[in-house]
Amino acid sequence: MKVKLSELAQAMLKSDASQSYVDIGQGRVVMLAADMGEEEALEHVFSIEEDWEHYVPIPNLRDEEERRAMERFAALQPNEEIRGRLQKILFAPRAAWNFRQQVKRLLLLAKWNAFLQAHFMEAAKDWCLENRIEYEDG
């Protein structure tokens, strides 16, 4: 079965907050819900461990990939002043939070969100290729 890149990209976007797996037998992404109780989460993890050869853990790529996306997004801005403001933020403390705030102030939030989603779609595709996991767009 093939995993949907959009589901994998969404899991990668949340990988800093919850552990996810690709069920290669069924071609689906399995995420540990943030609101799961400790006992329920452990039960879920144990069920995965019992059948571990069918699951591939999705690594936490959020921090690393988001940083790359911010750098690329900033560099691609046609307006020199906007490009400079966004690039300067990347070298300051709390870069990710400040970058998102600046994007909002500059009315670029919709473009940023679309760019970030596309970036994680590419990261998902690359990850599938590296791990020999079949995928489909969508």
C-alpha positions as CSV (number, residue, x, y, z in Angstrom):
1,M,0.0,0.0,0.0
2,K,1.1,3.6,-0.7
3,V,1.1,6.3,2.0
4,K,-0.5,9.7,1.1
5,L,2.1,12.4,1.0
6,S,-0.3,15.0,2.4
7,E,-0.9,12.8,5.5
8,L,2.8,12.2,6.0
9,A,3.5,15.9,5.6
10,Q,0.9,16.8,8.2
11,A,2.4,14.3,10.6
12,M,5.9,15.8,10.0
13,L,4.5,19.2,10.7
14,K,3.4,17.9,14.1
15,S,6.4,15.7,14.7
16,D,7.7,18.0,17.5
17,A,4.6,17.4,19.5
18,S,3.6,13.8,18.9
19,Q,5.1,10.5,17.7
20,S,3.8,9.2,14.4
21,Y,4.4,6.0,12.4
22,V,3.8,4.9,8.8
23,D,1.9,1.6,8.7
24,I,3.5,0.2,5.6
25,G,1.0,-2.7,5.5
26,Q,-2.0,-0.4,5.2
27,G,-0.3,2.7,3.8
28,R,-1.5,5.0,6.5
29,V,-0.1,7.4,9.0
30,V,-0.7,6.6,12.7
31,M,-0.3,9.4,15.1
32,L,-0.3,9.3,18.9
33,A,-3.0,11.8,19.7
34,A,-1.9,14.6,22.0
35,D,-5.0,14.1,24.2
36,M,-4.3,10.4,24.8
37,G,-3.9,9.4,28.4
38,E,-0.6,7.8,29.4
39,E,-2.1,4.4,29.7
40,E,-3.8,4.6,26.3
41,A,-0.6,5.9,24.7
42,L,1.4,3.0,26.2
43,E,-1.2,0.5,25.0
44,H,-0.9,2.0,21.5
45,V,2.9,1.9,21.5
46,F,2.9,-1.7,22.7
47,S,0.5,-2.8,19.9
48,I,2.9,-1.2,17.4
49,E,5.9,-2.9,19.0
50,E,4.2,-6.3,18.7
51,D,4.0,-5.8,15.0
52,W,7.0,-3.5,14.6
53,E,8.1,-4.7,11.1
54,H,5.0,-3.1,9.6
55,Y,5.7,0.3,11.2
56,V,8.3,2.9,10.4
57,P,8.7,5.8,13.0
58,I,8.4,9.3,11.5
59,P,11.4,11.3,12.8
60,N,11.0,14.8,14.4
61,L,11.8,16.9,11.3
62,R,9.8,20.0,12.4
63,D,12.6,22.1,13.8
64,E,15.2,21.3,11.1
65,E,12.8,21.5,8.2
66,E,10.9,24.6,9.4
67,R,14.3,26.4,9.7
68,R,15.1,25.5,6.1
69,A,11.7,26.6,5.0
70,M,12.0,30.0,6.7
71,E,15.4,30.5,5.1
72,R,14.1,29.6,1.6
73,F,10.9,31.7,2.1
74,A,12.9,34.7,3.2
75,A,15.4,34.4,0.3
76,L,12.6,34.1,-2.3
77,Q,10.9,37.4,-1.3
78,P,11.1,39.8,-4.3
79,N,11.0,42.9,-2.1
80,E,14.5,43.6,-0.8
81,E,13.2,45.3,2.4
82,I,10.9,42.3,3.3
83,R,13.6,39.8,2.4
84,G,16.1,41.6,4.7
85,R,13.7,41.9,7.6
86,L,12.9,38.2,7.4
87,Q,16.5,37.1,7.1
88,K,17.6,39.3,10.0
89,I,15.0,37.6,12.3
90,L,16.6,34.2,11.5
91,F,19.7,35.2,13.5
92,A,17.9,36.5,16.5
93,P,16.7,34.5,19.6
94,R,13.3,32.9,19.2
95,A,13.7,33.0,15.4
96,A,10.7,30.7,14.6
97,W,8.2,32.6,16.7
98,N,9.5,36.0,15.6
99,F,9.5,34.9,12.0
100,R,5.8,33.8,12.2
101,Q,4.9,37.1,13.9
102,Q,6.7,39.1,11.2
103,V,5.0,37.1,8.4
104,K,1.6,38.0,10.0
105,R,2.5,41.7,10.2
106,L,3.7,41.7,6.6
107,L,0.4,40.0,5.5
108,L,2.3,37.0,4.1
109,L,0.7,34.4,6.4
110,A,-1.3,32.7,3.6
111,K,1.8,32.5,1.4
112,W,3.9,31.3,4.2
113,N,1.5,28.5,5.2
114,A,1.3,27.4,1.5
115,F,5.0,27.5,1.2
116,L,5.5,25.5,4.5
117,Q,3.0,22.9,3.4
118,A,4.8,22.5,0.0
119,H,8.1,22.3,1.8
120,F,6.9,19.5,4.0
121,M,5.4,17.7,1.0
122,E,8.9,17.6,-0.5
123,A,10.4,16.5,2.8
124,A,7.8,13.7,3.0
125,K,8.6,12.6,-0.5
126,D,12.4,12.6,0.2
127,W,11.8,10.6,3.4
128,C,9.7,8.0,1.5
129,L,12.5,7.6,-1.1
130,E,15.2,7.3,1.6
131,N,13.1,4.7,3.5
132,R,11.8,2.9,0.3
133,I,8.2,3.6,1.2
134,E,5.8,3.8,-1.7
135,Y,3.7,7.0,-1.8
136,E,1.0,8.7,-3.7
137,D,0.3,12.4,-4.1
138,G,-2.7,13.7,-2.3
